[in-house]
């Protein structure tokens, strides 16, 4: 057992070495200030030394099991204006330093939470959804599923740019494995077919986009007052109830209805939306 564990650790370290960009992150970047901390590590705000450009730097202990190699590999290959930019992955003193584009207005959740009395206009909702859908269209063209579309993972900046982040549970589809059936995601945003453990494809992200749209329209996702397990049961058996309040046009209501099509074979893709 110990031998197998050691082999796994060596294999993981080998994979990590393949991801590393040359250079010392404490020289290439300066003025580190911690701005957040999670289970996997600490996030810093810093500046690129050569350009003085603001950067978000995530520092993770390499021995920590929370190093997500798949996420870094996916981030390295993404290049689209609505996806948070990846700048490099460095190693120093048994820590990984992952440099990313800095988004200075936090995420969509924070905006909704900080200003509960302020409801987004339909025009603003349409803009956020359009930019998010553009990111998904690109991601899906690469046969990848995000699997965790929600307001937490939509980042904003002072220029009004909207960018998709957090590819921690994203997955690559292949010719051999063109569908997945792992039950992953965040309960209130999960599509019925995911909850049921059925085969699914990229359009589970479309369902979650519809829930995120409802979140912007009503302040919270449907069934938020229910415990997660009860919410999952309702989503997988009843679908999503109609919009409860708000003066919205038939256009946006139709868009949300299409995203939340219960039958995944009839749910539209990013192109159709």
C-alpha positions as CSV (number, residue, x, y, z in Angstrom):
1,X,0.0,0.0,0.0
2,X,2.8,2.4,0.9
3,X,4.7,1.5,-2.3
4,X,1.6,2.2,-4.4
5,X,1.1,5.5,-2.5
6,X,4.7,6.5,-3.1
7,X,4.3,5.7,-6.9
8,X,1.2,7.9,-7.0
9,X,3.0,10.8,-5.4
10,X,6.0,10.5,-7.8
11,X,3.6,10.3,-10.7
12,X,1.7,13.4,-9.5
13,X,5.0,15.3,-9.0
14,X,6.0,14.4,-12.5
15,X,2.8,15.8,-13.9
16,X,3.2,19.0,-11.8
17,X,6.8,19.5,-13.2
18,X,5.3,19.5,-16.7
19,X,3.1,22.4,-15.8
20,X,5.8,24.7,-14.3
21,X,6.9,27.9,-16.0
22,X,10.6,28.8,-15.4
23,X,11.3,31.7,-13.1
24,X,11.1,32.8,-9.5
25,X,7.5,34.1,-8.8
26,X,8.8,36.4,-6.0
27,X,11.1,38.1,-8.5
28,X,8.7,38.1,-11.5
29,X,5.9,39.5,-9.3
30,X,6.0,41.9,-6.4
31,X,4.0,43.5,-3.5
32,X,2.1,40.4,-2.5
33,X,-1.0,41.1,-0.4
34,X,-3.4,38.3,0.7
35,X,-7.0,38.8,-0.5
36,X,-8.5,35.4,0.1
37,X,-8.0,32.0,1.5
38,X,-9.7,28.6,0.7
39,X,-9.1,25.0,1.4
40,X,-6.5,24.7,-1.4
41,X,-4.4,27.8,-0.6
42,X,-4.1,31.5,-0.3
43,X,-4.8,34.0,-3.1
44,X,-2.7,37.2,-3.3
45,X,-3.0,40.4,-5.2
46,X,0.4,41.4,-6.7
47,X,2.0,43.1,-9.6
48,X,4.0,41.8,-12.5
49,X,7.4,43.4,-12.0
50,X,8.2,44.1,-15.6
51,X,4.8,45.7,-16.5
52,X,3.3,46.7,-13.1
53,X,0.2,44.9,-14.3
54,X,-2.2,43.7,-11.5
55,X,-2.2,39.9,-11.0
56,X,-4.1,37.4,-8.9
57,X,-1.6,34.8,-7.5
58,X,-2.8,31.5,-5.9
59,X,-0.2,29.8,-3.6
60,X,-0.7,26.1,-3.0
61,X,1.4,23.7,-1.0
62,X,2.6,21.0,-3.5
63,X,2.2,18.2,-0.9
64,X,-1.4,19.3,-0.5
65,X,-3.9,16.9,-2.1
66,X,-5.9,20.0,-3.3
67,X,-3.5,20.7,-6.1
68,X,-5.8,20.2,-9.1
69,X,-3.5,19.2,-12.0
70,X,-6.4,18.9,-14.4
71,X,-7.6,22.4,-13.7
72,X,-4.2,23.9,-14.4
73,X,-3.9,21.9,-17.6
74,X,-7.2,23.1,-18.8
75,X,-6.5,26.7,-17.9
76,X,-3.2,26.6,-19.8
77,X,-5.0,25.9,-23.0
78,X,-7.8,28.4,-22.8
79,X,-7.5,31.8,-24.5
80,X,-10.8,33.7,-24.9
81,X,-11.8,37.2,-23.8
82,X,-14.6,36.0,-21.5
83,X,-12.4,33.5,-19.6
84,X,-10.0,34.6,-16.8
85,X,-6.6,34.6,-18.3
86,X,-3.9,32.2,-17.2
87,X,-0.4,33.7,-16.9
88,X,1.8,30.9,-15.6
89,X,2.5,28.3,-13.0
90,X,5.7,28.6,-10.9
91,X,7.4,26.5,-8.2
92,X,9.2,27.8,-5.2
93,X,10.0,26.1,-1.8
94,X,7.5,23.3,-2.4
95,X,4.7,25.7,-3.2
96,X,2.9,26.2,-6.5
97,X,2.3,29.8,-7.6
98,X,-0.5,30.1,-10.2
99,X,-0.7,33.5,-11.8
100,X,-4.0,34.6,-13.3
101,X,-5.7,37.8,-14.6
102,X,-6.8,40.0,-11.7
103,X,-10.5,40.8,-11.7
104,X,-11.0,43.8,-9.4
105,X,-14.7,43.8,-8.8
106,X,-15.0,40.3,-7.2
107,X,-17.7,37.9,-8.5
108,X,-21.4,38.2,-9.4
109,X,-22.4,36.6,-6.1
110,X,-20.7,39.4,-4.2
111,X,-22.5,42.0,-6.2
112,X,-25.9,40.5,-5.6
113,X,-25.1,40.0,-1.9
114,X,-23.6,43.4,-1.3
115,X,-26.5,45.3,-3.0
116,X,-29.6,43.2,-2.2
117,X,-31.8,46.2,-2.6
118,X,-30.4,46.8,-6.1
119,X,-32.0,44.6,-8.8
120,X,-30.3,44.1,-12.0
121,X,-32.1,45.5,-15.0
122,X,-33.0,43.2,-17.8
123,X,-30.4,44.9,-20.0
124,X,-27.7,44.1,-17.4
125,X,-28.9,40.5,-17.0
126,X,-28.8,40.1,-20.8
127,X,-25.3,41.4,-20.9
128,X,-23.9,39.1,-18.2
129,X,-25.7,36.1,-19.8
130,X,-24.5,37.0,-23.3
131,X,-20.8,37.2,-22.1
132,X,-21.1,34.0,-20.1
133,X,-22.7,32.2,-23.0
134,X,-19.8,33.4,-25.3
135,X,-17.3,31.9,-22.9
136,X,-19.3,28.6,-22.8
137,X,-19.6,28.5,-26.6
138,X,-15.8,28.6,-26.8
139,X,-15.3,26.0,-24.0
140,X,-17.8,23.7,-25.6
141,X,-16.2,24.0,-29.0
142,X,-13.2,22.4,-27.3
143,X,-15.4,19.6,-26.1
144,X,-15.1,20.6,-22.5
145,X,-17.8,20.9,-19.8
146,X,-17.4,23.4,-17.0
147,X,-19.9,21.6,-14.7
148,X,-20.1,24.5,-12.1
149,X,-21.7,27.5,-13.8
150,X,-23.0,29.8,-11.1
151,X,-22.6,33.4,-10.0
152,X,-19.6,32.5,-7.7
153,X,-17.6,31.7,-10.9
154,X,-18.5,34.8,-12.9
155,X,-15.9,37.5,-12.2
156,X,-16.2,41.2,-12.9
157,X,-13.8,44.1,-13.3
158,X,-14.0,47.9,-13.4
159,X,-14.1,47.9,-17.2
160,X,-17.4,46.0,-17.1
161,X,-15.8,42.8,-18.4
162,X,-17.4,39.5,-17.5
163,X,-15.2,36.4,-17.2
164,X,-15.7,32.8,-16.4
165,X,-13.4,31.2,-13.8
166,X,-12.9,28.1,-11.7
167,X,-12.3,25.0,-13.8
168,X,-11.8,22.8,-10.8
169,X,-14.4,20.2,-11.8
170,X,-14.3,20.8,-15.6
171,X,-13.9,17.8,-17.8
172,X,-12.6,17.0,-21.3
173,X,-14.8,14.9,-23.6
174,X,-13.2,12.6,-26.0
175,X,-14.2,10.4,-28.9
176,X,-14.0,7.4,-26.6
177,X,-15.9,9.2,-23.8
178,X,-18.3,11.7,-25.4
179,X,-20.6,11.7,-22.4
180,X,-20.1,11.8,-18.6
181,X,-22.2,10.6,-15.7
182,X,-20.4,11.7,-12.6
183,X,-22.6,13.5,-10.1
184,X,-20.7,16.8,-9.5
185,X,-21.6,20.4,-9.3
186,X,-23.4,22.8,-6.8
187,X,-26.8,21.4,-5.8
188,X,-29.1,24.3,-6.7
189,X,-27.5,24.8,-10.1
190,X,-27.3,21.1,-11.2
191,X,-29.2,19.8,-14.2
192,X,-31.7,17.0,-13.7
193,X,-29.7,14.5,-15.7
194,X,-26.6,15.1,-13.6
195,X,-28.6,14.6,-10.4
196,X,-30.0,11.3,-11.7
197,X,-26.5,10.0,-12.7
198,X,-27.4,9.8,-16.3
199,X,-25.1,10.4,-19.2
200,X,-24.7,14.0,-20.0
201,X,-22.9,16.4,-22.3
202,X,-22.1,20.1,-22.6
203,X,-25.7,21.3,-22.3
204,X,-25.7,20.7,-18.6
205,X,-23.9,24.1,-18.5
206,X,-26.8,25.6,-20.4
207,X,-29.2,24.5,-17.6
208,X,-26.9,26.1,-15.0
209,X,-26.7,29.3,-17.1
210,X,-30.5,29.4,-16.9
211,X,-30.4,29.0,-13.1
212,X,-27.8,31.8,-12.9
213,X,-30.1,34.0,-14.9
214,X,-33.0,33.2,-12.5
215,X,-30.5,34.1,-9.7
216,X,-30.0,37.5,-11.2
217,X,-33.7,38.0,-11.8
218,X,-34.9,36.9,-8.3
219,X,-31.8,37.4,-6.1
220,X,-31.4,33.7,-5.3
221,X,-31.6,30.4,-7.3
222,X,-34.9,28.4,-7.2
223,X,-35.5,26.2,-4.1
224,X,-32.8,28.0,-2.1
225,X,-35.0,27.8,1.0
226,X,-35.0,24.0,0.8
227,X,-32.1,21.8,2.1
228,X,-29.8,20.7,-0.7
229,X,-31.1,17.1,-0.9
230,X,-34.7,18.2,-1.0
231,X,-33.8,20.8,-3.7
232,X,-32.1,18.1,-5.7
233,X,-35.1,15.9,-5.5
234,X,-37.4,18.7,-6.7
235,X,-35.1,19.7,-9.6
236,X,-34.9,16.1,-10.8
237,X,-38.6,15.4,-10.5
238,X,-40.4,18.7,-11.0
239,X,-38.0,20.9,-12.8
240,X,-38.0,24.6,-12.1
241,X,-41.1,26.7,-11.2
242,X,-41.9,29.8,-13.2
243,X,-40.4,33.2,-12.3
244,X,-42.2,34.3,-9.2
245,X,-41.9,38.1,-9.5
246,X,-40.4,40.9,-11.6
247,X,-41.5,42.7,-14.7
248,X,-39.7,40.9,-17.4
249,X,-40.2,40.8,-21.1
250,X,-41.3,37.6,-22.9
251,X,-37.9,37.6,-24.6
252,X,-35.9,36.9,-21.4
253,X,-38.5,34.6,-20.0
254,X,-38.4,32.5,-23.1
255,X,-34.6,32.5,-23.0
256,X,-34.7,31.2,-19.4
257,X,-37.3,28.6,-20.3
258,X,-35.2,27.3,-23.1
259,X,-32.1,27.0,-20.8
260,X,-34.2,25.1,-18.3
261,X,-35.7,22.6,-20.7
262,X,-36.1,19.5,-18.6
263,X,-35.3,17.0,-21.5
264,X,-31.6,17.5,-22.3
265,X,-32.2,16.2,-25.9
266,X,-34.4,19.2,-26.5
267,X,-32.3,21.8,-24.6
268,X,-30.6,24.2,-27.0
269,X,-26.8,24.6,-27.2
270,X,-24.9,27.9,-26.9
271,X,-25.1,28.5,-30.7
272,X,-28.9,28.2,-30.7
273,X,-29.2,30.5,-27.7
